Amino acid sequence: MQSKLIVGQVLWLKIRYQKEKISNIKHPLLIAKINKKTIELIAIDKIKDQLYNLYYPFNKYISCTNPIEKVISKDSYAQLNNKILVEYFEDLKKYRKTLKTLSKNKLKELLKDYFEYQKNTIIKEERKVYIKKEELKELNY
């Protein structure tokens, strides 16, 4: 398996998505930025039974078709109002289901919207999360 993580790939993880809130199940998290020590992730959730979430300005719709996506299988939305940083470590690659990335145009538009939102909006402190390698491994044993 390819060892290098790249922007646009999706990791499936249980994470602390707010300071005091931990997901009960593994969720898709799109890699938005990679540094030497951290990876910035965008939380993604399916729209099914949650269509109302598209009315919030901090959620961005992602179609699983046109073109057909390999990293998500259902229409989804990205949560722009979280700042999720994970400590980078080599074994993070084990949490990918595919080496594919979100399609080029959707990824470009999503990253543009995400970084603009992050730059122009005050992100609440409880939505800024940094997860160390040990915690991530413990949540996803």
N, C-alpha and C positions, 0 to 999 in steps of 0.2 A: 504494500500500500504506500502511496505517495506520502512522504514524511512532512512535507511543507504545507502548512495551513495557508490559505489565501483568502483575501477579502472576497465576500460573496458566497463562501461556503457556509453551511449550516451545521452547528453543533446541537446535539440533543442532550439536554442537561436538566437536572434538578438544580435550581439555584435559589439564592436569596434574592428576590427581585425587588424588594424594598428592604430597608434596614432591618425591619422586624418581621418580614413576611417571607416564608420559604414555600416554594411550589411543592405540591403533593406528588406531581408526576413530572416526567421529563417533557420539556418544551423545546421547540426549535428556537435557536438563537443565531441570527445572522451575524457573521463576522464583518464589522464595519471598518475596523482599523487594527493594524498589528504594529506593535512597537517591540523593542528588545525585551521588555519586562512585562508588558501587559497586552491584552487583546480587548478591544471595545466591542461589545455585543449589542445587537438590537433585538429585543424580545418580539416574538411573532406568535400570534394566536389565530386560531381558525374563526371564521365568521359564523359558521353554523350555530344557530341559537343565540347569537350575540350581534346580530345585525345593527342594533342600536349603537354599538361602539363606533361605527363609521361616522356618526354625527359629531363626534368629538374632534376638534382640530388637531389634537396630538396623536391621532391614529391615522395611518395611511393604508389604503386598500392595496392589496397585492393579489392579482388574478393568477390562478394556477394554469391558465390557458393563454394562448395567443402571445407568445409561443407557449407550448406545454412546458411546464417547469419540472425539473428533476429533483429539486431540493424541497419543494412543498407539493402536497398532493391535493390540497383543498384551498379554495379561496380563503385568504387570510388578511390580517392587518398587522402592520408594524407599529409598535408603541414608541413614539418619538420622545416621550416625556420621562424616560428613564435614562440614567447614565450608569451602565453596567460595565465595570472593568474586572477582568479576571487575570490573575497572575499567569503569565505565559510559562508553560512547561511542555516538554516534548510529547508527553502522553495525551495531551488534549486532542490530538488527531484521532484517538480511539473513539471519540464521541461523535464522529461524522458517520452518517449512513451512506454518503456518497461523496466522491471527489468533485462532483459537479458544483457549479455555482448558479446563483440566480441569473437569469438571462441578462445580457449586457445592458439593454436599454432600461429595463426595470430596476436593475441594480444601480445604474447611474442616477436615475431619477430619485430612487429611495435614499441613496447616500446624500444627494444634494439637499433633499427635504430634511433629512435627519440632522445634518450638520448645520443647516440654516436654523432649524428649530432650536438646537442646542446653543447656538451662538446668540440668538435673539430672544430667548426665553429664560427666565430664572427657573432652574430646575429645583424643586423642593429637596431639602436635605434628606428626607426619608427615601427619596427616589434615587439617590446617589449611592451606589453600592460598589464596594471593592471586595472581591472574593479571592482569598489566598488559596494556593494549590492544595493545602491540607484540608481545608474546609470543602473545597470542590470534590476532592476524592472521597471524603467522608459522606457527602450527600449523594454521591453516585457510585457507591461501592458495588 
